[in-house]
Amino acid sequence: MFKKNILAALVILSLASCNPIGEKVAEIPLSAGEIGSTNPIDLKKGDVITIWSKIAERSDKEGGAAFKIKYNVESNGQNIVFDTLRVNEGNHKINAEKTTESYTQSSSAGDSTKYYTLKQFEIENKKITIPHDGKYNFDFKLVNGDYGLFNNDMLIILRKTK
């Protein structure tokens, strides 16, 4: 009886410790026109790195997060992947938050308060399967869009699954 209880507890613990979206290995803040890079990440053949974008969209701005990110993955001085992704063309959204924000707008008729909704979330964009053991560098560049909204809120998050 004791062995059955221990086995059941181990199964429950192993399931509870699984992270279906992967282990976070890096966060890279992005600003317009700048390249954000990781420190070298030690990866094994068969590891899967998923690129997630953490963004904020305002209801009072058209187009939302309609921008692209160029990325480059290198290992031992060799290019592994060089591509572009569109942030809104992701597969899954997680960690979504929605808040109501406001600002004061001045005009000749006087000041008025304008309200908007701010949605923040992470969106899964791309999976990369690691071809061989080694240290990998990831570089990202925001290449177009309404940069003013995302300078402080735009992040790339790399997560590893096996």
C-alpha positions as CSV (number, residue, x, y, z in Angstrom):
1,M,0.0,0.0,0.0
2,F,2.8,2.4,0.9
3,K,4.6,1.8,-2.4
4,K,1.4,2.6,-4.3
5,N,1.0,5.9,-2.5
6,I,4.6,6.9,-3.2
7,L,4.3,6.0,-6.9
8,A,1.1,8.0,-7.1
9,A,2.8,11.0,-5.4
10,L,5.8,10.8,-7.8
11,V,3.5,10.7,-10.8
12,I,1.6,13.7,-9.6
13,L,4.8,15.6,-8.9
14,S,6.3,14.9,-12.3
15,L,3.1,16.0,-14.0
16,A,3.0,19.2,-11.9
17,S,6.6,20.1,-12.7
18,C,6.1,19.8,-16.5
19,N,6.1,23.2,-18.2
20,P,4.1,22.8,-21.5
21,I,5.5,26.1,-22.9
22,G,9.1,25.4,-22.0
23,E,11.8,26.7,-19.8
24,K,12.6,30.4,-20.3
25,V,16.3,30.7,-21.4
26,A,16.5,34.4,-22.4
27,E,14.6,37.7,-22.6
28,I,15.7,40.2,-25.2
29,P,14.2,43.7,-25.1
30,L,13.8,45.3,-28.6
31,S,13.9,48.9,-29.6
32,A,13.5,50.4,-33.1
33,G,16.6,50.1,-35.2
34,E,18.7,48.3,-32.6
35,I,19.8,44.7,-32.5
36,G,19.1,42.7,-29.4
37,S,21.2,39.7,-28.7
38,T,21.5,36.8,-26.3
39,N,24.7,35.7,-24.5
40,P,25.7,32.3,-25.9
41,I,23.2,29.6,-24.9
42,D,24.4,26.0,-24.4
43,L,22.0,23.7,-26.3
44,K,21.9,20.1,-27.3
45,K,20.9,18.4,-30.6
46,G,17.2,18.0,-30.7
47,D,16.4,20.9,-28.2
48,V,13.5,23.0,-29.5
49,I,13.7,26.7,-29.0
50,T,10.5,28.6,-29.3
51,I,10.5,32.3,-30.0
52,W,7.8,34.2,-28.2
53,S,7.0,37.9,-28.5
54,K,5.7,39.9,-25.6
55,I,3.8,42.9,-26.8
56,A,1.3,45.6,-25.9
57,E,-1.5,46.8,-28.1
58,R,-3.6,49.9,-27.5
59,S,-7.2,50.2,-28.7
60,D,-6.7,53.8,-29.7
61,K,-4.0,53.0,-32.2
62,E,-4.6,51.4,-35.6
63,G,-2.9,48.3,-36.8
64,G,-1.8,47.0,-33.4
65,A,1.5,45.2,-33.4
66,A,1.8,45.0,-37.2
67,F,5.5,44.8,-37.5
68,K,8.3,42.3,-38.4
69,I,11.3,41.1,-36.6
70,K,14.4,39.8,-38.4
71,Y,16.3,37.2,-36.5
72,N,19.6,35.3,-36.9
73,V,20.8,32.2,-35.1
74,E,24.5,31.3,-35.1
75,S,26.6,28.5,-33.7
76,N,30.4,28.5,-33.9
77,G,30.4,31.3,-36.4
78,Q,28.0,29.5,-38.7
79,N,24.6,30.9,-39.6
80,I,21.9,28.3,-38.7
81,V,18.8,30.3,-39.4
82,F,18.3,33.8,-40.9
83,D,14.6,34.7,-41.3
84,T,11.8,37.2,-40.6
85,L,8.7,36.7,-38.5
86,R,5.5,38.7,-38.3
87,V,4.6,39.1,-34.7
88,N,0.8,38.8,-35.1
89,E,1.1,35.6,-37.0
90,G,1.7,33.6,-33.9
91,N,0.1,30.3,-32.9
92,H,-0.7,30.7,-29.2
93,K,-1.2,33.6,-26.8
94,I,-0.4,33.3,-23.1
95,N,-0.1,35.6,-20.0
96,A,-2.7,38.0,-21.4
97,E,-3.6,41.1,-19.4
98,K,-6.1,43.8,-20.2
99,T,-6.2,47.2,-18.5
100,T,-7.9,50.5,-19.0
101,E,-5.5,53.5,-19.3
102,S,-6.1,57.2,-19.9
103,Y,-4.3,60.4,-20.9
104,T,-5.3,64.0,-20.9
105,Q,-5.8,65.7,-24.2
106,S,-5.6,69.4,-24.5
107,S,-7.4,71.4,-27.1
108,S,-8.8,74.9,-27.6
109,A,-12.1,73.7,-26.0
110,G,-10.2,72.6,-22.9
111,D,-8.7,69.5,-21.4
112,S,-10.4,66.1,-21.8
113,T,-9.6,62.6,-20.6
114,K,-9.2,59.9,-23.2
115,Y,-9.5,56.3,-22.3
116,Y,-8.1,53.3,-24.1
117,T,-7.6,49.6,-23.5
118,L,-4.1,48.2,-23.2
119,K,-3.7,44.5,-24.0
120,Q,-0.4,42.8,-23.1
121,F,0.3,39.2,-24.0
122,E,2.9,36.8,-25.2
123,I,2.5,35.1,-28.6
124,E,4.3,32.1,-29.9
125,N,6.0,32.9,-33.2
126,K,8.5,30.3,-34.3
127,K,10.0,27.0,-33.3
128,I,13.6,26.1,-34.1
129,T,15.0,22.6,-33.7
130,I,18.7,22.7,-32.7
131,P,20.8,20.7,-35.2
132,H,23.9,19.9,-33.1
133,D,25.3,20.4,-29.6
134,G,27.0,23.7,-29.0
135,K,26.7,27.3,-28.0
136,Y,24.1,29.4,-29.9
137,N,23.7,33.2,-30.3
138,F,20.3,34.7,-31.1
139,D,20.1,38.2,-32.7
140,F,16.8,40.1,-33.3
141,K,16.0,43.4,-35.0
142,L,12.6,45.2,-35.1
143,V,12.4,46.3,-38.7
144,N,9.1,48.2,-39.2
145,G,5.9,49.4,-37.4
146,D,4.8,51.9,-34.8
147,Y,8.0,51.8,-32.7
148,G,6.8,54.4,-30.2
149,L,4.4,52.0,-28.5
150,F,6.9,49.1,-28.2
151,N,10.2,50.6,-27.1
152,N,9.6,49.7,-23.5
153,D,7.0,46.9,-23.9
154,M,8.5,44.7,-26.7
155,L,10.4,41.7,-25.6
156,I,11.5,38.5,-27.3
157,I,11.3,35.5,-25.0
158,L,13.2,32.3,-25.9
159,R,11.9,29.1,-24.3
160,K,13.4,25.6,-24.5
161,T,11.6,22.3,-24.7
162,K,13.1,18.9,-25.5
